[in-house]
Amino acid sequence: MTDLSNVLNFFAFAFGFATGTYVGLVIEERLSIGMVILRIITPQESQDDITAFLQAENYGTTIMDAKGARGNMQMILSLVNRSDIRRIGGHIEKTTPDAFYASEDARYVNQGVFRPKSPMLLPACSLRLSVRERKNNFFSFYCRV
């Protein structure tokens, strides 16, 4: 910022900063890259519909007994693709309208039951490294078409 005596410059800077932040958040949401942990809290008798749906979509589920303000509940944990949250949420709201669900970012995932990846448009490439090539710090790269 140069002319600090002009108040309009401060407002222009704040507006530009806020707009950039908002546009970045919208782009991140539209790209829907990554996975989220989905926590679903539902009455015990209605958890079968949700777990059957998630398992039919090839997502792993973990079910735990929970006790809430409304009595005994079931908590379902599942690691899902961020792009599938709206579809899964729509199914939950349609089949079990009294269920509560929330999602949070999963930064690092080690093991679990994951949905198979969709086929890529580009050819699948992989890195092949033999012991002899490793000594020479040489990597051979090949693509399968």
C-alpha positions as CSV (number, residue, x, y, z in Angstrom):
1,M,0.0,0.0,0.0
2,T,1.4,3.4,-0.8
3,D,-0.8,6.4,0.0
4,L,-1.6,5.6,3.7
5,S,-3.3,8.9,4.3
6,N,-6.2,7.9,2.1
7,V,-8.8,5.8,3.9
8,L,-10.3,4.6,0.7
9,N,-7.0,2.6,0.1
10,F,-7.5,0.7,3.3
11,F,-11.1,-0.3,2.3
12,A,-9.9,-1.3,-1.2
13,F,-7.2,-3.5,0.3
14,A,-9.6,-5.1,2.7
15,F,-12.2,-5.7,0.0
16,G,-9.6,-7.2,-2.3
17,F,-8.2,-9.5,0.4
18,A,-11.7,-10.7,1.4
19,T,-12.7,-11.2,-2.2
20,G,-9.6,-13.3,-2.9
21,T,-10.2,-15.4,0.2
22,Y,-13.9,-16.0,-0.8
23,V,-13.0,-16.9,-4.4
24,G,-10.4,-19.4,-3.2
25,L,-12.9,-21.1,-0.9
26,V,-15.5,-21.3,-3.6
27,I,-12.9,-22.8,-6.0
28,E,-11.7,-25.3,-3.4
29,E,-15.3,-26.4,-2.8
30,R,-16.1,-26.7,-6.5
31,L,-13.0,-28.9,-7.1
32,S,-14.0,-31.2,-4.3
33,I,-10.5,-32.8,-4.1
34,G,-9.7,-35.1,-1.2
35,M,-11.5,-37.1,1.4
36,V,-13.6,-36.3,4.5
37,I,-14.6,-38.1,7.6
38,L,-18.3,-38.4,7.7
39,R,-19.9,-38.7,11.2
40,I,-23.5,-39.8,11.2
41,I,-25.5,-40.0,14.4
42,T,-28.8,-41.7,14.1
43,P,-31.3,-43.7,16.1
44,Q,-30.4,-47.3,16.5
45,E,-33.2,-48.7,14.4
46,S,-32.4,-46.6,11.3
47,Q,-28.7,-47.1,11.0
48,D,-29.0,-50.2,8.7
49,D,-30.3,-48.2,5.7
50,I,-27.4,-45.8,5.9
51,T,-24.7,-48.4,6.4
52,A,-26.2,-50.5,3.5
53,F,-26.1,-47.5,1.2
54,L,-22.5,-46.6,2.1
55,Q,-21.3,-50.2,1.8
56,A,-23.1,-50.5,-1.6
57,E,-21.1,-47.5,-2.7
58,N,-17.9,-49.3,-1.6
59,Y,-17.2,-47.1,1.4
60,G,-16.2,-48.7,4.7
61,T,-18.2,-48.0,7.8
62,T,-17.5,-48.2,11.5
63,I,-20.5,-48.3,13.8
64,M,-20.3,-47.4,17.5
65,D,-22.9,-47.2,20.3
66,A,-23.5,-43.7,21.5
67,K,-25.7,-42.0,24.1
68,G,-27.1,-38.6,23.3
69,A,-29.6,-36.1,24.6
70,R,-32.4,-38.1,22.9
71,G,-31.4,-41.5,24.2
72,N,-29.4,-44.4,22.8
73,M,-28.0,-43.7,19.3
74,Q,-25.6,-45.2,16.8
75,M,-22.6,-43.3,15.4
76,I,-21.5,-44.3,11.9
77,L,-18.0,-43.2,10.8
78,S,-17.0,-43.4,7.1
79,L,-14.2,-42.0,5.0
80,V,-15.8,-40.6,1.8
81,N,-14.8,-38.6,-1.2
82,R,-15.5,-34.9,-0.8
83,S,-17.3,-34.8,-4.1
84,D,-19.8,-37.4,-2.8
85,I,-20.9,-35.5,0.3
86,R,-24.0,-33.9,-1.3
87,R,-25.3,-37.2,-2.8
88,I,-24.7,-39.1,0.5
89,G,-26.2,-36.2,2.5
90,G,-29.3,-36.3,0.2
91,H,-29.7,-40.0,0.8
92,I,-29.4,-39.6,4.6
93,E,-32.0,-36.7,4.6
94,K,-34.4,-38.8,2.4
95,T,-34.2,-42.1,4.3
96,T,-33.5,-40.9,7.9
97,P,-34.6,-37.2,8.3
98,D,-33.8,-37.2,12.1
99,A,-30.2,-38.2,11.6
100,F,-27.4,-35.7,12.3
101,Y,-24.3,-35.7,10.1
102,A,-21.1,-33.7,10.0
103,S,-17.9,-33.9,7.9
104,E,-14.4,-32.9,8.6
105,D,-11.2,-32.9,6.5
106,A,-9.0,-35.9,6.5
107,R,-5.5,-34.7,5.8
108,Y,-3.7,-38.1,6.0
109,V,-5.2,-41.5,5.4
110,N,-3.3,-44.7,6.1
111,Q,-5.5,-47.8,5.7
112,G,-9.1,-48.5,5.2
113,V,-11.8,-49.5,2.8
114,F,-11.8,-47.0,-0.1
115,R,-14.0,-46.6,-3.1
116,P,-12.2,-47.7,-6.3
117,K,-10.7,-44.8,-8.3
118,S,-12.4,-43.9,-11.5
119,P,-10.4,-44.5,-14.7
120,M,-8.2,-41.6,-15.7
121,L,-8.3,-40.1,-19.2
122,L,-4.5,-40.2,-19.4
123,P,-2.6,-43.4,-19.7
124,A,-1.6,-45.0,-16.4
125,C,2.1,-44.3,-15.8
126,S,4.3,-45.8,-13.2
127,L,7.9,-45.7,-12.1
128,R,10.1,-48.8,-12.5
129,L,13.3,-49.0,-10.5
130,S,15.6,-51.9,-10.4
131,V,18.5,-52.5,-7.9
132,R,21.1,-52.0,-10.6
133,E,19.5,-48.7,-11.7
134,R,19.2,-47.5,-8.2
135,K,23.0,-47.6,-7.6
136,N,23.5,-45.3,-10.6
137,N,20.6,-43.0,-9.5
138,F,18.9,-43.7,-12.8
139,F,15.2,-44.0,-13.0
140,S,13.3,-45.5,-16.0
141,F,9.8,-44.2,-16.6
142,Y,7.3,-46.0,-18.7
143,C,3.6,-45.7,-19.6
144,R,1.1,-48.4,-20.1
145,V,-1.4,-47.6,-22.8
